[in-house]
Amino acid sequence: MLRVKTRLGPSSIHGTGLFAAEDVPEGTVVWRLDPAVDLRLTRAQLESLEGPGAEQIRKYSYKDLVLGEYILCGDDARFFNHSDAPNCLDYPDEDGGSTVAARDIREGEELTSDYAAFDAEHVPYRR
């Protein structure tokens, strides 16, 4: 669940992005898995889904490096875009992990993560 104020907007990185709606100081927890908001799925559960809704879940979920389960953020955190030089750092752990501001982030700046830091199935984009 997001822990800071954010908004969605057009991204220069990819489609829709997640933007800080307030200044975020370095070290602030930006996101933390919350079972009341975020969905955890096994591979079997993910594969059993059908139809357009299943496509959406597959598109926005990721396989957690530590848990080995698929995580679908239930809020706008699913709109974090990838960066090789992200302004947020991800720390997977047995409780689902957290995302922390790597530096001071200004209001209006897009929030980014390195997908390889938390997604066991991340394939770098072709350049």
N, C-alpha and C positions, 0 to 999 in steps of 0.2 A: 504494500500500500504506500502510495506517495506520502511523504512527510513534510513536503514544502508546497507552497502555492505554485501552481503551474497553469499553463493554457496551451491549447493546440494551435498550430498555424502552419502555413506553407513552409517547407524546409528546402534549403538550397542543397541539402545532402540527398534527400529521398522523400518525395511525396509529402506526407504530413509529419511534422515534428513536434516534440514536447519542449516547451519554452518556460523558463523561470518567470514567474509572475511576481517575484520579489527578489531582492539580493540574497544570495545564499553563500554564507561564509565557508571557507575551506574547512573540511572536517565534518560538516553537517551531514547527518544521515538524511539522504534524499528519498530512499525507498527501503522498505524492509518487508519481507514476505509476511503476510497476515492471513491466516486461514479463514478469517471472516470475510475476506475480500478476494483473495487470490486462490485459484483452483489448482490442485495437484492431481495429475492424471498418470496412471501407469501406461506403458506402451499398449497393452491390451485394450484399455479403456479408450485411448486415442484412436486405435485402429478400428474399434467397433462403431465409431461415429460415422454418420452418413449425411449426405446432402450438403447444401450451401453452408449451413451452420458449422458443419465439420470442417469445411475448407477454411472458414474464418479462424477456427480454433487452431488448426494446423499452422496457418499463416502467422499467428501471433504468439504461439507457445514456443518454448525452448526446453531442451533437455538439460536439466541442472547437473553440473559437473559432480557435485557431492551426493545429492539425493538419488540421482539416476531416474528421476521422474520428470514428467513434463509439467511445466508451470505456465499457467495463463494468468497474466495480471488482469485483475477484475476492474482496474481503473485505467487511466490514461498512460500509465507507465509502459504499456505495450507500444507506445509511440516513441520511446527512446530510439534514436538512430545510431548506427555504428560509426565510430571514428577510430582511426589508428592512433590518434592523439586525443583521447577523450578528456572531457572536463569532469567526469565522474569515474570513480573506481569501484569495481565490484568485488565483493568478498564472499564467495560461496561458503556455506557452512552447513552443519547438520540440521539447523533450524530453518534453512531456506535462503540464507544469505542477506546481504544488505548492499546498498549502493551509497557511496559517500562522495561529497564534493571534493575533487582533487585539488582545487584551488578556489579562490573567491570567484563566484559566478554572478554576473550582473543581471538585474532584471531585464528581460527581453532576449537573453542569450539562449540558444538552443542547448538542451541537455543531451550529452552524448556519452556512450559507453563503448568499450571494446568488447564485442560479443564473444570473442574467444576466451575472455576471462571468466565466463559463467555458462556458456552454451556448449555442451559436449558435442553437438552436431554442427557447429558453426563452420561454414565453408567461406573463406574469404571471397569477396567480390572479384570478378575478373576486371582487369584494368585495361 
